[in-house]
Amino acid sequence: MTSRPDDLYRRYMAAYDATWQHSRTCGECRPDQPCETGAPLDERLARLQGAWLQHLGTRRS
Ligand SMILES: [Zn+2]
């Protein structure tokens, strides 16, 4: 895996945007139980967030 930090951050922000915009307009999503459309968005955001935080952590130490 050789994704550049800039690219990772951009994808993280895009996923955040998509998830937020969906949850704002979706009436079926709940925090503990997203709808069929929201679930994959949530998973994607969580994965990218983990990767991004890991990147920040490795850079600090
Ligand atoms: Zn939803």
N, CA, C, O and the ligand as a Tripos MOL2 file, in Angstrom:
@<TRIPOS>MOLECULE
protein
  245   243    62     0     0
PROTEIN
NO_CHARGES

@<TRIPOS>ATOM
      1 N           0.8330   -1.2020    0.0000 N.3       1 MET1
      2 CA          0.0000    0.0000    0.0000 C.3       1 MET1
      3 C           0.8700    1.2540    0.0000 C.2       1 MET1
      4 O           1.6260    1.5030    0.9390 O.2       1 MET1
      5 N           0.7500    2.0180   -1.0440 N.am      2 THR2
      6 CA          1.5610    3.2340   -1.1180 C.3       2 THR2
      7 C           0.6930    4.4350   -1.4770 C.2       2 THR2
      8 O           0.9690    5.1500   -2.4410 O.2       2 THR2
      9 N          -0.3510    4.6440   -0.6970 N.am      3 SER3
     10 CA         -1.2070    5.7990   -0.9510 C.3       3 SER3
     11 C          -0.6160    7.0380   -0.2840 C.2       3 SER3
     12 O          -0.1940    6.9960    0.8710 O.2       3 SER3
     13 N          -0.5950    8.1130   -1.0120 N.am      4 ARG4
     14 CA         -0.0150    9.3390   -0.4640 C.3       4 ARG4
     15 C          -0.9410    9.9500    0.5900 C.2       4 ARG4
     16 O          -2.1620    9.8480    0.4750 O.2       4 ARG4
     17 N          -0.3670   10.5810    1.6110 N.am      5 PRO5
     18 CA         -1.1570   11.2100    2.6780 C.3       5 PRO5
     19 C          -2.1930   12.1830    2.1390 C.2       5 PRO5
     20 O          -3.3310   12.1840    2.6070 O.2       5 PRO5
     21 N          -1.8300   13.0110    1.1690 N.am      6 ASP6
     22 CA         -2.7670   13.9740    0.6000 C.3       6 ASP6
     23 C          -3.9800   13.2790    0.0200 C.2       6 ASP6
     24 O          -5.1200   13.7010    0.2170 O.2       6 ASP6
     25 N          -3.7060   12.1990   -0.7020 N.am      7 ASP7
     26 CA         -4.7780   11.4420   -1.3210 C.3       7 ASP7
     27 C          -5.6570   10.7980   -0.2610 C.2       7 ASP7
     28 O          -6.8820   10.7770   -0.3820 O.2       7 ASP7
     29 N          -5.0210   10.2770    0.7730 N.am      8 LEU8
     30 CA         -5.7500    9.6380    1.8600 C.3       8 LEU8
     31 C          -6.6660   10.6450    2.5480 C.2       8 LEU8
     32 O          -7.8260   10.3530    2.8370 O.2       8 LEU8
     33 N          -6.1300   11.8240    2.8020 N.am      9 TYR9
     34 CA         -6.9120   12.8520    3.4720 C.3       9 TYR9
     35 C          -8.0940   13.2730    2.6100 C.2       9 TYR9
     36 O          -9.1950   13.4920    3.1150 O.2       9 TYR9
     37 N          -7.8600   13.3850    1.3070 N.am     10 ARG10
     38 CA         -8.9290   13.7840    0.3920 C.3      10 ARG10
     39 C         -10.0430   12.7430    0.3880 C.2      10 ARG10
     40 O         -11.2280   13.0770    0.3950 O.2      10 ARG10
     41 N          -9.6390   11.4780    0.3760 N.am     11 ARG11
     42 CA        -10.6470   10.4180    0.3630 C.3      11 ARG11
     43 C         -11.3930   10.3650    1.6920 C.2      11 ARG11
     44 O         -12.5930   10.0950    1.7430 O.2      11 ARG11
     45 N         -10.6470   10.6310    2.7710 N.am     12 TYR12
     46 CA        -11.2570   10.6530    4.0990 C.3      12 TYR12
     47 C         -12.3140   11.7540    4.1640 C.2      12 TYR12
     48 O         -13.4190   11.5320    4.6590 O.2      12 TYR12
     49 N         -11.9730   12.9340    3.6650 N.am     13 MET13
     50 CA        -12.9010   14.0540    3.6740 C.3      13 MET13
     51 C         -14.1030   13.7950    2.7740 C.2      13 MET13
     52 O         -15.2280   14.1660    3.1080 O.2      13 MET13
     53 N         -13.8600   13.1550    1.6310 N.am     14 ALA14
     54 CA        -14.9480   12.8410    0.7060 C.3      14 ALA14
     55 C         -15.9140   11.8540    1.3490 C.2      14 ALA14
     56 O         -17.1300   11.9760    1.2040 O.2      14 ALA14
     57 N         -15.3620   10.8770    2.0600 N.am     15 ALA15
     58 CA        -16.1940    9.8880    2.7430 C.3      15 ALA15
     59 C         -16.9740   10.5520    3.8690 C.2      15 ALA15
     60 O         -18.1450   10.2470    4.0960 O.2      15 ALA15
     61 N         -16.3150   11.4550    4.5640 N.am     16 TYR16
     62 CA        -16.9740   12.1870    5.6470 C.3      16 TYR16
     63 C         -18.1390   12.9940    5.1000 C.2      16 TYR16
     64 O         -19.2330   12.9990    5.6650 O.2      16 TYR16
     65 N         -17.8860   13.6740    3.9960 N.am     17 ASP17
     66 CA        -18.9110   14.4680    3.3260 C.3      17 ASP17
     67 C         -20.1020   13.6200    2.9140 C.2      17 ASP17
     68 O         -21.2540   13.9600    3.1840 O.2      17 ASP17
     69 N         -19.8030   12.5150    2.2590 N.am     18 ALA18
     70 CA        -20.8530   11.6410    1.7430 C.3      18 ALA18
     71 C         -21.6970   11.0860    2.8850 C.2      18 ALA18
     72 O         -22.9230   11.0280    2.7910 O.2      18 ALA18
     73 N         -21.0320   10.6790    3.9620 N.am     19 THR19
     74 CA        -21.7380   10.1160    5.1040 C.3      19 THR19
     75 C         -22.6080   11.1730    5.7720 C.2      19 THR19
     76 O         -23.7590   10.9230    6.1300 O.2      19 THR19
     77 N         -22.0320   12.3510    5.9300 N.am     20 TRP20
     78 CA        -22.7590   13.4270    6.5970 C.3      20 TRP20
     79 C         -23.9680   13.8610    5.7790 C.2      20 TRP20
     80 O         -25.0680   14.0260    6.3070 O.2      20 TRP20
     81 N         -23.7430   14.0430    4.4730 N.am     21 GLN21
     82 CA        -24.8370   14.4790    3.6040 C.3      21 GLN21
     83 C         -25.9470   13.4370    3.5650 C.2      21 GLN21
     84 O         -27.1300   13.7750    3.5190 O.2      21 GLN21
     85 N         -25.5520   12.1720    3.5850 N.am     22 HIS22
     86 CA        -26.5680   11.1240    3.5710 C.3      22 HIS22
     87 C         -27.3820   11.1520    4.8640 C.2      22 HIS22
     88 O         -28.6130   11.1520    4.8320 O.2      22 HIS22
     89 N         -26.6880   11.1750    5.9960 N.am     23 SER23
     90 CA        -27.3780   11.1240    7.2860 C.3      23 SER23
     91 C         -28.2720   12.3420    7.4780 C.2      23 SER23
     92 O         -29.2570   12.2950    8.2150 O.2      23 SER23
     93 N         -27.9160   13.4300    6.8060 N.am     24 ARG24
     94 CA        -28.7000   14.6510    6.9310 C.3      24 ARG24
     95 C         -30.0290   14.5340    6.1940 C.2      24 ARG24
     96 O         -31.0400   15.0940    6.6190 O.2      24 ARG24
     97 N         -30.0140   13.8010    5.0870 N.am     25 THR25
     98 CA        -31.2100   13.7070    4.2650 C.3      25 THR25
     99 C         -31.9490   12.3880    4.4560 C.2      25 THR25
    100 O         -33.0910   12.2370    4.0200 O.2      25 THR25
    101 N         -31.2940   11.4410    5.1070 N.am     26 CYS26
    102 CA        -31.8970   10.1200    5.2890 C.3      26 CYS26
    103 C         -32.7220   10.0810    6.5610 C.2      26 CYS26
    104 O         -32.2660   10.5280    7.6140 O.2      26 CYS26
    105 N         -33.9150    9.5560    6.4740 N.am     27 GLY27
    106 CA        -34.7460    9.4860    7.6590 C.3      27 GLY27
    107 C         -34.7190    8.1180    8.3130 C.2      27 GLY27
    108 O         -35.3870    7.8910    9.3210 O.2      27 GLY27
    109 N         -33.9360    7.1970    7.7320 N.am     28 GLU28
    110 CA        -33.9310    5.8290    8.2530 C.3      28 GLU28
    111 C         -32.6870    5.4880    9.0520 C.2      28 GLU28
    112 O         -32.6730    4.5210    9.8150 O.2      28 GLU28
    113 N         -31.6400    6.2880    8.8740 N.am     29 CYS29
    114 CA        -30.3870    5.9900    9.5640 C.3      29 CYS29
    115 C         -30.4820    6.3050   11.0490 C.2      29 CYS29
    116 O         -31.0360    7.3260   11.4550 O.2      29 CYS29
    117 N         -29.9280    5.4020   11.8440 N.am     30 ARG30
    118 CA        -29.7500    5.6680   13.2730 C.3      30 ARG30
    119 C         -28.2780    5.4730   13.5920 C.2      30 ARG30
    120 O         -27.5780    4.7410   12.8920 O.2      30 ARG30
    121 N         -27.8070    6.1280   14.6520 N.am     31 PRO31
    122 CA        -26.3850    6.0370   15.0130 C.3      31 PRO31
    123 C         -25.9070    4.5960   15.1570 C.2      31 PRO31
    124 O         -24.8030    4.2540   14.7310 O.2      31 PRO31
    125 N         -26.7400    3.7600   15.7550 N.am     32 ASP32
    126 CA        -26.3100    2.3830   15.9960 C.3      32 ASP32
    127 C         -26.8080    1.4350   14.9170 C.2      32 ASP32
    128 O         -26.4930    0.2450   14.9360 O.2      32 ASP32
    129 N         -27.5970    1.9680   13.9610 N.am     33 GLN33
    130 CA        -28.1300    1.0980   12.9160 C.3      33 GLN33
    131 C         -28.4060    1.8810   11.6390 C.2      33 GLN33
    132 O         -29.5380    2.3020   11.3970 O.2      33 GLN33
    133 N         -27.3850    2.0750   10.8300 N.am     34 PRO34
    134 CA        -27.5490    2.8070    9.5710 C.3      34 PRO34
    135 C         -28.3750    2.0050    8.5730 C.2      34 PRO34
    136 O         -28.4540    0.7790    8.6550 O.2      34 PRO34
    137 N         -28.9920    2.7180    7.6250 N.am     35 CYS35
    138 CA        -29.8030    2.0410    6.6170 C.3      35 CYS35
    139 C         -28.9130    1.3760    5.5750 C.2      35 CYS35
    140 O         -27.6870    1.4400    5.6660 O.2      35 CYS35
    141 N         -29.5280    0.7410    4.5900 N.am     36 GLU36
    142 CA        -28.7610   -0.0260    3.5940 C.3      36 GLU36
    143 C         -27.8010    0.8510    2.8110 C.2      36 GLU36
    144 O         -26.7130    0.4140    2.4350 O.2      36 GLU36
    145 N         -28.2060    2.0840    2.5680 N.am     37 THR37
    146 CA        -27.3360    3.0040    1.8440 C.3      37 THR37
    147 C         -26.2710    3.5870    2.7680 C.2      37 THR37
    148 O         -25.1340    3.8120    2.3550 O.2      37 THR37
    149 N         -26.6490    3.8290    4.0190 N.am     38 GLY38
    150 CA        -25.7370    4.4670    4.9480 C.3      38 GLY38
    151 C         -24.6660    3.5230    5.4850 C.2      38 GLY38
    152 O         -23.5640    3.9640    5.8110 O.2      38 GLY38
    153 N         -24.9690    2.2510    5.5780 N.am     39 ALA39
    154 CA        -24.0220    1.2860    6.1540 C.3      39 ALA39
    155 C         -22.6660    1.2600    5.4520 C.2      39 ALA39
    156 O         -21.6350    1.3970    6.1110 O.2      39 ALA39
    157 N         -22.6440    1.0870    4.1300 N.am     40 PRO40
    158 CA        -21.3410    1.0880    3.4390 C.3      40 PRO40
    159 C         -20.6250    2.4250    3.5410 C.2      40 PRO40
    160 O         -19.3960    2.4660    3.5770 O.2      40 PRO40
    161 N         -21.3810    3.5250    3.5900 N.am     41 LEU41
    162 CA        -20.7590    4.8370    3.7550 C.3      41 LEU41
    163 C         -20.0810    4.9160    5.1240 C.2      41 LEU41
    164 O         -18.9680    5.4240    5.2590 O.2      41 LEU41
    165 N         -20.7830    4.3990    6.1300 N.am     42 ASP42
    166 CA        -20.2480    4.3830    7.4860 C.3      42 ASP42
    167 C         -18.9700    3.5540    7.5600 C.2      42 ASP42
    168 O         -17.9790    3.9640    8.1630 O.2      42 ASP42
    169 N         -19.0140    2.3770    6.9320 N.am     43 GLU43
    170 CA        -17.8590    1.4800    6.9550 C.3      43 GLU43
    171 C         -16.6630    2.1270    6.2810 C.2      43 GLU43
    172 O         -15.5380    2.0630    6.7760 O.2      43 GLU43
    173 N         -16.9270    2.7470    5.1460 N.am     44 ARG44
    174 CA        -15.8620    3.3960    4.3900 C.3      44 ARG44
    175 C         -15.2390    4.5270    5.2020 C.2      44 ARG44
    176 O         -14.0180    4.6800    5.2420 O.2      44 ARG44
    177 N         -16.0850    5.3080    5.8430 N.am     45 LEU45
    178 CA        -15.5860    6.4210    6.6460 C.3      45 LEU45
    179 C         -14.7540    5.9060    7.8210 C.2      45 LEU45
    180 O         -13.6900    6.4460    8.1230 O.2      45 LEU45
    181 N         -15.2480    4.8620    8.4740 N.am     46 ALA46
    182 CA        -14.5240    4.3110    9.6180 C.3      46 ALA46
    183 C         -13.1560    3.7870    9.1890 C.2      46 ALA46
    184 O         -12.1640    3.9620    9.8970 O.2      46 ALA46
    185 N         -13.1140    3.1390    8.0160 N.am     47 ARG47
    186 CA        -11.8560    2.5700    7.5230 C.3      47 ARG47
    187 C         -10.8620    3.6910    7.2000 C.2      47 ARG47
    188 O          -9.6910    3.6240    7.5730 O.2      47 ARG47
    189 N         -11.3460    4.7140    6.5040 N.am     48 LEU48
    190 CA        -10.4580    5.8180    6.1260 C.3      48 LEU48
    191 C         -10.0370    6.6320    7.3440 C.2      48 LEU48
    192 O          -8.9130    7.1290    7.4150 O.2      48 LEU48
    193 N         -10.9540    6.7610    8.3010 N.am     49 GLN49
    194 CA        -10.6130    7.4920    9.5170 C.3      49 GLN49
    195 C          -9.5180    6.7570   10.2800 C.2      49 GLN49
    196 O          -8.5830    7.3730   10.7920 O.2      49 GLN49
    197 N          -9.6410    5.4360   10.3490 N.am     50 GLY50
    198 CA         -8.6180    4.6430   11.0110 C.3      50 GLY50
    199 C          -7.2740    4.7950   10.3340 C.2      50 GLY50
    200 O          -6.2480    4.9480   10.9970 O.2      50 GLY50
    201 N          -7.2780    4.7530    9.0110 N.am     51 ALA51
    202 CA         -6.0340    4.8810    8.2480 C.3      51 ALA51
    203 C          -5.4250    6.2600    8.4450 C.2      51 ALA51
    204 O          -4.2070    6.4030    8.5570 O.2      51 ALA51
    205 N          -6.2780    7.2680    8.4850 N.am     52 TRP52
    206 CA         -5.7950    8.6320    8.6310 C.3      52 TRP52
    207 C          -5.2070    8.8560   10.0300 C.2      52 TRP52
    208 O          -4.1410    9.4530   10.1710 O.2      52 TRP52
    209 N          -5.9060    8.3750   11.0530 N.am     53 LEU53
    210 CA         -5.4120    8.5260   12.4210 C.3      53 LEU53
    211 C          -4.1050    7.7640   12.5970 C.2      53 LEU53
    212 O          -3.2030    8.2110   13.3060 O.2      53 LEU53
    213 N          -4.0140    6.6210   11.9510 N.am     54 GLN54
    214 CA         -2.7890    5.8380   12.0200 C.3      54 GLN54
    215 C          -1.6400    6.6120   11.3740 C.2      54 GLN54
    216 O          -0.5070    6.6040   11.8550 O.2      54 GLN54
    217 N          -1.9710    7.2740   10.2780 N.am     55 HIS55
    218 CA         -0.9630    8.0890    9.5930 C.3      55 HIS55
    219 C          -0.4850    9.2080   10.5070 C.2      55 HIS55
    220 O           0.7160    9.4630   10.5970 O.2      55 HIS55
    221 N          -1.4140    9.8780   11.1860 N.am     56 LEU56
    222 CA         -1.0410   10.9590   12.1050 C.3      56 LEU56
    223 C          -0.1950   10.4140   13.2470 C.2      56 LEU56
    224 O           0.7770   11.0380   13.6720 O.2      56 LEU56
    225 N          -0.5800    9.2400   13.7370 N.am     57 GLY57
    226 CA          0.1400    8.6420   14.8530 C.3      57 GLY57
    227 C           1.5660    8.2660   14.4860 C.2      57 GLY57
    228 O           2.4870    8.4780   15.2750 O.2      57 GLY57
    229 N           1.7560    7.7130   13.3030 N.am     58 THR58
    230 CA          3.0920    7.2920   12.8970 C.3      58 THR58
    231 C           3.9630    8.5010   12.6080 C.2      58 THR58
    232 O           5.1860    8.4400   12.7390 O.2      58 THR58
    233 N           3.3230    9.6180   12.2090 N.am     59 ARG59
    234 CA          4.1060   10.7910   11.8930 C.3      59 ARG59
    235 C           4.6040   11.4740   13.1560 C.2      59 ARG59
    236 O           5.6740   12.0810   13.1660 O.2      59 ARG59
    237 N           3.8010   11.3680   14.2430 N.am     60 ARG60
    238 CA          4.1340   12.0880   15.4620 C.3      60 ARG60
    239 C           5.3310   11.4410   16.1740 C.2      60 ARG60
    240 O           6.2110   12.1370   16.6800 O.2      60 ARG60
    241 N           5.3500   10.1120   16.2060 N.am     61 SER61
    242 CA          6.3980    9.4420   16.9650 C.3      61 SER61
    243 C           7.6770    9.2930   16.1660 C.2      61 SER61
    244 O           8.6590    8.7470   16.6690 O.2      61 SER61
    245 ZN        -29.5470    6.2170    5.5890 Zn       62 ZN62
@<TRIPOS>BOND
     1     1     2 1
     2     2     3 1
     3     3     4 2
     4     3     5 am
     5     5     6 1
     6     6     7 1
     7     7     8 2
     8     7     9 am
     9     9    10 1
    10    10    11 1
    11    11    12 2
    12    11    13 am
    13    13    14 1
    14    14    15 1
    15    15    16 2
    16    15    17 am
    17    17    18 1
    18    18    19 1
    19    19    20 2
    20    19    21 am
    21    21    22 1
    22    22    23 1
    23    23    24 2
    24    23    25 am
    25    25    26 1
    26    26    27 1
    27    27    28 2
    28    27    29 am
    29    29    30 1
    30    30    31 1
    31    31    32 2
    32    31    33 am
    33    33    34 1
    34    34    35 1
    35    35    36 2
    36    35    37 am
    37    37    38 1
    38    38    39 1
    39    39    40 2
    40    39    41 am
    41    41    42 1
    42    42    43 1
    43    43    44 2
    44    43    45 am
    45    45    46 1
    46    46    47 1
    47    47    48 2
    48    47    49 am
    49    49    50 1
    50    50    51 1
    51    51    52 2
    52    51    53 am
    53    53    54 1
    54    54    55 1
    55    55    56 2
    56    55    57 am
    57    57    58 1
    58    58    59 1
    59    59    60 2
    60    59    61 am
    61    61    62 1
    62    62    63 1
    63    63    64 2
    64    63    65 am
    65    65    66 1
    66    66    67 1
    67    67    68 2
    68    67    69 am
    69    69    70 1
    70    70    71 1
    71    71    72 2
    72    71    73 am
    73    73    74 1
    74    74    75 1
    75    75    76 2
    76    75    77 am
    77    77    78 1
    78    78    79 1
    79    79    80 2
    80    79    81 am
    81    81    82 1
    82    82    83 1
    83    83    84 2
    84    83    85 am
    85    85    86 1
    86    86    87 1
    87    87    88 2
    88    87    89 am
    89    89    90 1
    90    90    91 1
    91    91    92 2
    92    91    93 am
    93    93    94 1
    94    94    95 1
    95    95    96 2
    96    95    97 am
    97    97    98 1
    98    98    99 1
    99    99   100 2
   100    99   101 am
   101   101   102 1
   102   102   103 1
   103   103   104 2
   104   103   105 am
   105   105   106 1
   106   106   107 1
   107   107   108 2
   108   107   109 am
   109   109   110 1
   110   110   111 1
   111   111   112 2
   112   111   113 am
   113   113   114 1
   114   114   115 1
   115   115   116 2
   116   115   117 am
   117   117   118 1
   118   118   119 1
   119   119   120 2
   120   119   121 am
   121   121   122 1
   122   122   123 1
   123   123   124 2
   124   123   125 am
   125   125   126 1
   126   126   127 1
   127   127   128 2
   128   127   129 am
   129   129   130 1
   130   130   131 1
   131   131   132 2
   132   131   133 am
   133   133   134 1
   134   134   135 1
   135   135   136 2
   136   135   137 am
   137   137   138 1
   138   138   139 1
   139   139   140 2
   140   139   141 am
   141   141   142 1
   142   142   143 1
   143   143   144 2
   144   143   145 am
   145   145   146 1
   146   146   147 1
   147   147   148 2
   148   147   149 am
   149   149   150 1
   150   150   151 1
   151   151   152 2
   152   151   153 am
   153   153   154 1
   154   154   155 1
   155   155   156 2
   156   155   157 am
   157   157   158 1
   158   158   159 1
   159   159   160 2
   160   159   161 am
   161   161   162 1
   162   162   163 1
   163   163   164 2
   164   163   165 am
   165   165   166 1
   166   166   167 1
   167   167   168 2
   168   167   169 am
   169   169   170 1
   170   170   171 1
   171   171   172 2
   172   171   173 am
   173   173   174 1
   174   174   175 1
   175   175   176 2
   176   175   177 am
   177   177   178 1
   178   178   179 1
   179   179   180 2
   180   179   181 am
   181   181   182 1
   182   182   183 1
   183   183   184 2
   184   183   185 am
   185   185   186 1
   186   186   187 1
   187   187   188 2
   188   187   189 am
   189   189   190 1
   190   190   191 1
   191   191   192 2
   192   191   193 am
   193   193   194 1
   194   194   195 1
   195   195   196 2
   196   195   197 am
   197   197   198 1
   198   198   199 1
   199   199   200 2
   200   199   201 am
   201   201   202 1
   202   202   203 1
   203   203   204 2
   204   203   205 am
   205   205   206 1
   206   206   207 1
   207   207   208 2
   208   207   209 am
   209   209   210 1
   210   210   211 1
   211   211   212 2
   212   211   213 am
   213   213   214 1
   214   214   215 1
   215   215   216 2
   216   215   217 am
   217   217   218 1
   218   218   219 1
   219   219   220 2
   220   219   221 am
   221   221   222 1
   222   222   223 1
   223   223   224 2
   224   223   225 am
   225   225   226 1
   226   226   227 1
   227   227   228 2
   228   227   229 am
   229   229   230 1
   230   230   231 1
   231   231   232 2
   232   231   233 am
   233   233   234 1
   234   234   235 1
   235   235   236 2
   236   235   237 am
   237   237   238 1
   238   238   239 1
   239   239   240 2
   240   239   241 am
   241   241   242 1
   242   242   243 1
   243   243   244 2
@<TRIPOS>SUBSTRUCTURE
     1 MET1         2 RESIDUE 1 A MET
     2 THR2         6 RESIDUE 1 A THR
     3 SER3        10 RESIDUE 1 A SER
     4 ARG4        14 RESIDUE 1 A ARG
     5 PRO5        18 RESIDUE 1 A PRO
     6 ASP6        22 RESIDUE 1 A ASP
     7 ASP7        26 RESIDUE 1 A ASP
     8 LEU8        30 RESIDUE 1 A LEU
     9 TYR9        34 RESIDUE 1 A TYR
    10 ARG10       38 RESIDUE 1 A ARG
    11 ARG11       42 RESIDUE 1 A ARG
    12 TYR12       46 RESIDUE 1 A TYR
    13 MET13       50 RESIDUE 1 A MET
    14 ALA14       54 RESIDUE 1 A ALA
    15 ALA15       58 RESIDUE 1 A ALA
    16 TYR16       62 RESIDUE 1 A TYR
    17 ASP17       66 RESIDUE 1 A ASP
    18 ALA18       70 RESIDUE 1 A ALA
    19 THR19       74 RESIDUE 1 A THR
    20 TRP20       78 RESIDUE 1 A TRP
    21 GLN21       82 RESIDUE 1 A GLN
    22 HIS22       86 RESIDUE 1 A HIS
    23 SER23       90 RESIDUE 1 A SER
    24 ARG24       94 RESIDUE 1 A ARG
    25 THR25       98 RESIDUE 1 A THR
    26 CYS26      102 RESIDUE 1 A CYS
    27 GLY27      106 RESIDUE 1 A GLY
    28 GLU28      110 RESIDUE 1 A GLU
    29 CYS29      114 RESIDUE 1 A CYS
    30 ARG30      118 RESIDUE 1 A ARG
    31 PRO31      122 RESIDUE 1 A PRO
    32 ASP32      126 RESIDUE 1 A ASP
    33 GLN33      130 RESIDUE 1 A GLN
    34 PRO34      134 RESIDUE 1 A PRO
    35 CYS35      138 RESIDUE 1 A CYS
    36 GLU36      142 RESIDUE 1 A GLU
    37 THR37      146 RESIDUE 1 A THR
    38 GLY38      150 RESIDUE 1 A GLY
    39 ALA39      154 RESIDUE 1 A ALA
    40 PRO40      158 RESIDUE 1 A PRO
    41 LEU41      162 RESIDUE 1 A LEU
    42 ASP42      166 RESIDUE 1 A ASP
    43 GLU43      170 RESIDUE 1 A GLU
    44 ARG44      174 RESIDUE 1 A ARG
    45 LEU45      178 RESIDUE 1 A LEU
    46 ALA46      182 RESIDUE 1 A ALA
    47 ARG47      186 RESIDUE 1 A ARG
    48 LEU48      190 RESIDUE 1 A LEU
    49 GLN49      194 RESIDUE 1 A GLN
    50 GLY50      198 RESIDUE 1 A GLY
    51 ALA51      202 RESIDUE 1 A ALA
    52 TRP52      206 RESIDUE 1 A TRP
    53 LEU53      210 RESIDUE 1 A LEU
    54 GLN54      214 RESIDUE 1 A GLN
    55 HIS55      218 RESIDUE 1 A HIS
    56 LEU56      222 RESIDUE 1 A LEU
    57 GLY57      226 RESIDUE 1 A GLY
    58 THR58      230 RESIDUE 1 A THR
    59 ARG59      234 RESIDUE 1 A ARG
    60 ARG60      238 RESIDUE 1 A ARG
    61 SER61      242 RESIDUE 1 A SER
    62 ZN62       245 GROUP 0 **** ****
